[in-house]
Amino acid sequence: MTNPLLDRLQPYPFERLRELTAGITPNPALAPISLGIGEPRHAAPALIGEAIQGAMKGLSVYPATAGTPALREAIAAWMARRYGLDLNPATQVLPVNGSREALFAIAQTVVDGSRPGATVVCPNPFYQIYEGAALLAGAEVAFANSDPARNFAPDWRQVDDATWARTQLVYVCSPGNPSGAVMPLTEWQALFELSDRHGFVIASDECYSEIYFREEAPLGGLEAAAKLGRHDFRNLIAFTSLSKRSNVPGLRSGFVAGDAALLKKFLLYRTYHGSAMSPLVQAASIAAWGDETHVVENRARYRHKFAEVTPLLAEVLDVALPDAGFYLWAGVPGGDDVAFAQGLLAQYNLAVLPGSLLARQAHGHNPGAGRIRLALVADEAECLEAARRIVSFTNSLP
């Protein structure tokens, strides 16, 4: 006997891609390159390893789910420097084992699946954890499709009033995956007004916030709330991570911050769920949140890489520099993203992710169709080689 809700889960995009490319033999004359998975491949800063080595005694104690006061204070200090926020480290900050597990767990905390029509709203395309979390919490999923006219940001106006009335949780991803679009203050204000009217919680996924290409850093959800006078952050929790910021996806370290009443309930859930962060990871996290030099250097590498690669691809694809993140969201000629990815793998041994696999059919279409997601996470030379292969392949199409 198993949880029947598990049967509602859909295959992960990379599993679907493996099925779609199972019969393809990539060109053996070319070395394989993958732009498919958004896994940071720049070197982790040395201070991470040094902090872990210095904290080995921590293995002899059970860690508290709330983390150490030192870690919560380091996180609150970073939020003050980055967003100008004055958070209470004891009640408004909670460390988590990477933003992924926390984004899943928040649905289990705030969604009442026993209520008829319980709904979770998320952007489309989207990070599939949002959908899985909603389904396993017993909710239905409603989508706000990305709008090319709005820089591929989700158009929340597509959700009707009847759906908003049933909504208990909304996932926001800003900067967005896959488009890199940053939600402006006016959009936050509209979403806050909807939350006040209907009582739903907003989970703001901000894991790409520190890789950006404009002079102004991306607006965060809590920052937007403060600008609008919502200093209690009611029904709002922000999620972020060291994975992209500090190139340590294997560390599994992040935090949530915001509404103190919600975090109190979230801490209760996590205490039973067994989600305490290792003392070694906590020590490394304190070091990482306290240092900005490596983040500035990392951002500069991405900026240079994107400045080299984007103009090349723009010659043959519908693509432009994003607001933030490390993806390019590119339209392909002919509009068949799956066939484009299959041909590129077969002829040029280059893997990309079809955009339709990142989205669902909603409001009459799949908003990821006709586009591919390119993760520029490798070094500049490999990304440039990938771009040249894409140009060659695209120019060879009839």
Secondary structure as UniProt FT lines:
FT   HELIX           4..8
FT   HELIX           13..20
FT   TURN            21..23
FT   TURN            28..29
FT   STRAND          33..34
FT   HELIX           46..53
FT   TURN            54..55
FT   HELIX           56..60
FT   TURN            65..66
FT   HELIX           69..83
FT   TURN            89..91
FT   STRAND          93..96
FT   HELIX           99..110
FT   TURN            113..114
FT   TURN            116..117
FT   STRAND          119..124
FT   HELIX           128..136
FT   TURN            137..138
FT   STRAND          140..147
FT   HELIX           148..150
FT   TURN            151..152
FT   STRAND          153..154
FT   HELIX           156..158
FT   HELIX           161..166
FT   STRAND          167..173
FT   TURN            177..179
FT   HELIX           185..198
FT   STRAND          201..205
FT   TURN            207..210
FT   HELIX           221..227
FT   TURN            228..229
FT   TURN            231..232
FT   TURN            234..235
FT   STRAND          236..241
FT   HELIX           242..245
FT   TURN            246..247
FT   HELIX           249..251
FT   STRAND          254..258
FT   HELIX           260..273
FT   HELIX           279..289
FT   HELIX           293..314
FT   TURN            315..316
FT   STRAND          327..331
FT   TURN            333..334
FT   HELIX           337..348
FT   STRAND          350..351
FT   STRAND          353..354
FT   HELIX           355..358
FT   TURN            363..364
FT   TURN            367..370
FT   STRAND          371..375
FT   HELIX           380..396
//
